């Protein structure tokens, strides 16, 4: 099973930010990526609907013999990963906003979190925030509209810049020194965020930590691919293949025949 692929799914193209970190750390691993762009964003959907979508994605990846599945979506993780772990006999790696390191390292006692509605309202986020960030001011902002703009190919657009200025203004006024990105789409915003935020604000996302956890779980289960063969990566989307390809680069083939 060690040569079997790692499965990765997200509510669209954002999880490619996680895929890139995993490939950087684990270059011998094969992978299959699912972009459920037709149903993006997951945030406004109810918990039961999110679980149903995650089950559909998981079933597809299991049919392709994936040895481990990365739920490369904060909303899907916070709402569905417990159900997935209880239902399927395969390791799952989840993602949640990195509120803990921000709360522990802040010097201004104020941190910002930009996330989707589904993540901010989840029980898991509330539990993590109460556990690690009860002593600091946490400025939460629902990133409504950001995912939709990225999924429609408007990452670097006037609409996106206007939205980010609107969302970041209260955080800047609160004197945050850390901004936590609580959606896997959001690392693609970093060049825009750097231009808007004061120089002292550090931006934290979960990509590197997820890659390290993936390696750890593969190692524990004797599933690391030690064979240095040519790796294969398959990308499937039920949205516009051109948008997914624009984030991956032209060398990767994207298919739009997935569900």
NUFI-84605 format. One record per residue (C-alpha): residue number from 1; x, y, z. Coordinates in Angstrom, 1 decimal. Example, Ala and Ser with C-alpha at 12.3 -4.5 7.8 and 13.67 -1.06 7.14 Angstrom:
2
KEVEX    k       X       Y       Z
KEVEX    1    12.3    -4.5     7.8
KEVEX    2    13.7    -1.1     7.1
This chain:
259
KEVEX    k       X       Y       Z
KEVEX    1     0.0     0.0     0.0
KEVEX    2     2.9     2.4     0.4
KEVEX    3     2.9     3.3    -3.3
KEVEX    4    -0.8     4.0    -3.2
KEVEX    5    -1.7     7.7    -3.5
KEVEX    6    -2.5    10.3    -0.9
KEVEX    7    -6.1    11.6    -1.4
KEVEX    8    -6.8    15.3    -0.9
KEVEX    9   -10.1    17.0    -1.2
KEVEX   10   -11.4    20.6    -0.7
KEVEX   11   -14.5    22.6    -1.5
KEVEX   12   -12.7    23.9    -4.5
KEVEX   13    -9.2    24.9    -5.6
KEVEX   14    -7.9    26.3    -2.3
KEVEX   15    -6.6    22.9    -1.0
KEVEX   16    -3.9    23.0    -3.6
KEVEX   17    -2.1    25.3    -1.1
KEVEX   18    -2.0    22.2     1.2
KEVEX   19    -1.1    19.9    -1.7
KEVEX   20     1.9    22.0    -2.5
KEVEX   21     3.2    21.8     1.0
KEVEX   22     2.8    18.0     1.1
KEVEX   23     4.6    17.6    -2.2
KEVEX   24     7.4    19.8    -1.0
KEVEX   25     7.9    17.6     2.1
KEVEX   26     7.0    14.3     0.6
KEVEX   27     8.2    14.3    -3.0
KEVEX   28     8.0    10.5    -3.4
KEVEX   29     4.3    10.4    -2.8
KEVEX   30     1.6    10.0    -5.4
KEVEX   31    -1.6    12.0    -5.0
KEVEX   32    -5.2    12.5    -6.1
KEVEX   33    -6.8    15.9    -5.6
KEVEX   34   -10.5    16.6    -5.8
KEVEX   35   -11.8    20.2    -6.2
KEVEX   36   -15.5    20.2    -5.3
KEVEX   37   -15.9    23.7    -6.8
KEVEX   38   -19.5    23.2    -7.8
KEVEX   39   -20.4    23.1    -4.1
KEVEX   40   -18.0    25.9    -3.0
KEVEX   41   -18.1    27.4    -0.4
KEVEX   42   -19.0    24.8     2.2
KEVEX   43   -19.1    27.5     4.9
KEVEX   44   -22.8    28.5     4.6
KEVEX   45   -24.1    24.9     4.3
KEVEX   46   -25.4    23.1     7.4
KEVEX   47   -23.4    20.4     9.2
KEVEX   48   -25.4    17.5     7.7
KEVEX   49   -25.0    18.8     4.1
KEVEX   50   -21.2    19.2     4.7
KEVEX   51   -20.9    15.7     6.0
KEVEX   52   -22.8    14.4     3.0
KEVEX   53   -20.4    16.2     0.6
KEVEX   54   -17.3    14.9     2.6
KEVEX   55   -18.7    11.3     2.4
KEVEX   56   -19.1    11.7    -1.4
KEVEX   57   -15.5    12.9    -1.7
KEVEX   58   -14.1    10.2     0.6
KEVEX   59   -15.9     7.4    -1.3
KEVEX   60   -14.4     8.6    -4.6
KEVEX   61   -10.9     8.7    -3.2
KEVEX   62   -11.3     5.2    -1.6
KEVEX   63   -12.4     3.9    -5.0
KEVEX   64    -9.0     5.1    -6.3
KEVEX   65    -7.2     3.2    -3.5
KEVEX   66    -5.9     6.2    -1.5
KEVEX   67    -4.0     5.1     1.6
KEVEX   68    -4.6     8.3     3.6
KEVEX   69    -7.0    11.3     3.1
KEVEX   70    -6.3    14.9     3.8
KEVEX   71    -9.4    17.0     4.4
KEVEX   72    -7.9    20.1     2.9
KEVEX   73   -10.8    22.3     4.0
KEVEX   74   -11.2    24.0     7.4
KEVEX   75   -15.0    23.9     7.3
KEVEX   76   -15.1    20.2     6.3
KEVEX   77   -12.6    19.4     9.1
KEVEX   78   -14.5    21.2    11.8
KEVEX   79   -17.9    19.8    10.8
KEVEX   80   -17.2    16.3     9.4
KEVEX   81   -13.8    14.8    10.3
KEVEX   82   -15.1    13.0    13.5
KEVEX   83   -17.8    11.3    11.4
KEVEX   84   -15.3    10.3     8.7
KEVEX   85   -12.9     8.8    11.3
KEVEX   86   -15.7     6.9    12.9
KEVEX   87   -17.0     5.6     9.6
KEVEX   88   -13.9     4.7     7.5
KEVEX   89   -10.9     2.5     8.4
KEVEX   90    -8.3     4.9     6.9
KEVEX   91    -6.2     7.7     8.4
KEVEX   92    -7.6    11.2     8.0
KEVEX   93    -5.6    14.4     8.3
KEVEX   94    -7.7    17.5     9.2
KEVEX   95    -7.1    21.2     9.2
KEVEX   96    -8.1    23.9    11.7
KEVEX   97    -7.0    27.5    12.1
KEVEX   98    -3.7    28.0    13.8
KEVEX   99    -5.1    30.1    16.6
KEVEX  100    -2.9    28.4    19.2
KEVEX  101     0.5    29.7    17.9
KEVEX  102    -0.9    33.2    17.3
KEVEX  103    -2.3    33.4    20.8
KEVEX  104     0.9    32.2    22.4
KEVEX  105     3.2    34.5    20.4
KEVEX  106     1.2    37.8    20.2
KEVEX  107     2.9    40.8    21.8
KEVEX  108    -0.1    43.2    21.3
KEVEX  109    -2.5    40.7    22.9
KEVEX  110    -4.7    41.0    19.7
KEVEX  111    -4.9    38.5    16.9
KEVEX  112    -7.1    38.4    13.8
KEVEX  113    -8.7    35.4    12.2
KEVEX  114   -10.1    35.4     8.7
KEVEX  115   -12.2    32.3     8.1
KEVEX  116   -15.4    31.0     6.6
KEVEX  117   -18.8    31.0     8.4
KEVEX  118   -18.7    27.3     8.8
KEVEX  119   -15.4    27.3    10.6
KEVEX  120   -16.0    30.3    12.9
KEVEX  121   -19.4    28.9    14.0
KEVEX  122   -18.1    25.3    14.5
KEVEX  123   -17.8    23.6    17.9
KEVEX  124   -14.2    22.6    17.2
KEVEX  125   -13.1    26.2    16.5
KEVEX  126   -14.9    27.5    19.6
KEVEX  127   -13.3    24.8    21.8
KEVEX  128    -9.8    25.6    20.4
KEVEX  129   -10.2    29.3    20.8
KEVEX  130   -11.5    29.0    24.3
KEVEX  131    -8.6    26.7    25.3
KEVEX  132    -5.7    28.7    23.8
KEVEX  133    -6.9    32.3    23.2
KEVEX  134    -9.2    33.2    26.1
KEVEX  135    -6.5    35.7    27.4
KEVEX  136    -6.2    37.7    24.1
KEVEX  137    -8.5    39.7    21.9
KEVEX  138    -9.5    37.6    18.9
KEVEX  139   -10.9    39.7    16.0
KEVEX  140   -13.0    37.2    14.0
KEVEX  141   -14.0    38.0    10.4
KEVEX  142   -16.2    35.9     8.1
KEVEX  143   -14.5    36.0     4.7
KEVEX  144   -17.8    36.0     2.9
KEVEX  145   -17.3    36.3    -0.9
KEVEX  146   -13.5    35.5    -1.0
KEVEX  147   -13.9    31.8    -1.9
KEVEX  148   -16.4    32.7    -4.6
KEVEX  149   -14.0    35.3    -6.2
KEVEX  150   -11.1    32.8    -6.2
KEVEX  151   -13.3    30.0    -7.7
KEVEX  152   -14.4    32.4   -10.5
KEVEX  153   -10.8    33.3   -11.4
KEVEX  154   -10.9    36.8    -9.7
KEVEX  155    -8.0    36.4    -7.2
KEVEX  156    -6.2    39.6    -8.2
KEVEX  157    -9.2    41.8    -8.9
KEVEX  158   -10.5    45.2    -7.7
KEVEX  159   -13.4    43.3    -6.1
KEVEX  160   -11.0    41.2    -4.0
KEVEX  161    -8.9    44.2    -2.9
KEVEX  162   -12.1    46.1    -1.8
KEVEX  163   -13.3    43.1     0.1
KEVEX  164    -9.9    42.6     1.9
KEVEX  165    -9.7    46.3     2.9
KEVEX  166   -13.2    46.0     4.4
KEVEX  167   -12.4    42.9     6.3
KEVEX  168    -8.9    43.9     7.6
KEVEX  169    -9.7    47.4     8.7
KEVEX  170   -11.2    46.4    12.1
KEVEX  171    -8.2    44.1    12.7
KEVEX  172    -5.7    46.9    12.0
KEVEX  173    -7.7    49.2    14.3
KEVEX  174    -7.5    46.6    17.0
KEVEX  175    -3.7    46.5    16.6
KEVEX  176    -3.4    42.8    15.8
KEVEX  177     0.1    41.4    15.3
KEVEX  178    -0.9    38.0    13.9
KEVEX  179    -3.4    37.2    11.2
KEVEX  180    -4.6    33.6    11.1
KEVEX  181    -5.9    32.3     7.8
KEVEX  182    -8.7    29.9     8.5
KEVEX  183    -9.4    28.6     4.9
KEVEX  184    -7.1    26.8     2.5
KEVEX  185    -8.1    29.2    -0.3
KEVEX  186    -6.7    32.1     1.7
KEVEX  187    -2.9    31.5     1.4
KEVEX  188    -3.3    32.6    -2.2
KEVEX  189    -4.2    36.0    -0.8
KEVEX  190    -0.9    36.5     0.9
KEVEX  191     0.6    38.9    -1.7
KEVEX  192    -2.5    41.1    -1.4
KEVEX  193    -2.6    40.9     2.4
KEVEX  194     1.0    42.0     2.7
KEVEX  195     0.2    45.2     0.8
KEVEX  196    -2.7    46.0     3.1
KEVEX  197    -1.4    45.0     6.6
KEVEX  198     1.1    46.9     8.6
KEVEX  199     4.7    45.5     8.4
KEVEX  200     4.6    44.1    11.9
KEVEX  201     1.7    41.7    11.3
KEVEX  202     2.7    38.1    10.7
KEVEX  203     0.4    35.8     8.7
KEVEX  204    -0.1    32.2     9.8
KEVEX  205    -1.6    29.4     7.7
KEVEX  206    -1.7    25.7     8.4
KEVEX  207    -0.1    24.2     5.3
KEVEX  208     3.4    23.3     6.7
KEVEX  209     1.9    21.9     9.9
KEVEX  210    -0.5    19.7     7.8
KEVEX  211     2.3    18.4     5.7
KEVEX  212     4.4    17.5     8.8
KEVEX  213     1.4    15.7    10.3
KEVEX  214     0.8    13.8     7.1
KEVEX  215     4.4    12.6     7.1
KEVEX  216     4.1    11.6    10.8
KEVEX  217     0.9     9.6    10.3
KEVEX  218     2.3     7.8     7.2
KEVEX  219     5.4     6.9     9.1
KEVEX  220     3.4     5.6    12.1
KEVEX  221     1.4     3.4     9.8
KEVEX  222     4.3     2.2     7.7
KEVEX  223     2.8     3.8     4.6
KEVEX  224     5.6     6.2     3.5
KEVEX  225     6.5     5.6    -0.2
KEVEX  226    10.3     4.8    -0.2
KEVEX  227    10.4     4.0    -3.9
KEVEX  228    12.0     6.8    -5.9
KEVEX  229     9.9     6.2    -9.0
KEVEX  230     8.2     8.9   -11.2
KEVEX  231     5.3    10.2    -9.1
KEVEX  232     1.8    10.5   -10.5
KEVEX  233    -0.6    13.3    -9.6
KEVEX  234    -4.2    13.4   -10.7
KEVEX  235    -6.4    16.5   -10.4
KEVEX  236   -10.2    16.4   -10.7
KEVEX  237   -12.7    19.2   -10.6
KEVEX  238   -16.4    19.7   -11.2
KEVEX  239   -15.8    23.4   -11.8
KEVEX  240   -13.7    25.2   -14.4
KEVEX  241   -10.4    23.3   -15.1
KEVEX  242    -8.6    26.5   -16.2
KEVEX  243    -8.9    28.0   -12.7
KEVEX  244    -7.4    24.9   -11.0
KEVEX  245    -4.7    24.8   -13.6
KEVEX  246    -3.8    28.5   -13.1
KEVEX  247    -2.9    27.7    -9.5
KEVEX  248    -1.0    24.5   -10.3
KEVEX  249     1.0    25.5   -13.3
KEVEX  250     0.7    24.2   -16.9
KEVEX  251     2.6    21.0   -16.3
KEVEX  252    -0.2    19.4   -14.4
KEVEX  253    -3.2    17.9   -16.2
KEVEX  254    -6.7    18.7   -14.8
KEVEX  255    -9.7    16.6   -15.6
KEVEX  256   -13.3    17.8   -15.3
KEVEX  257   -15.0    14.4   -15.4
KEVEX  258   -15.2    13.9   -11.6
KEVEX  259   -18.8    13.7   -10.4
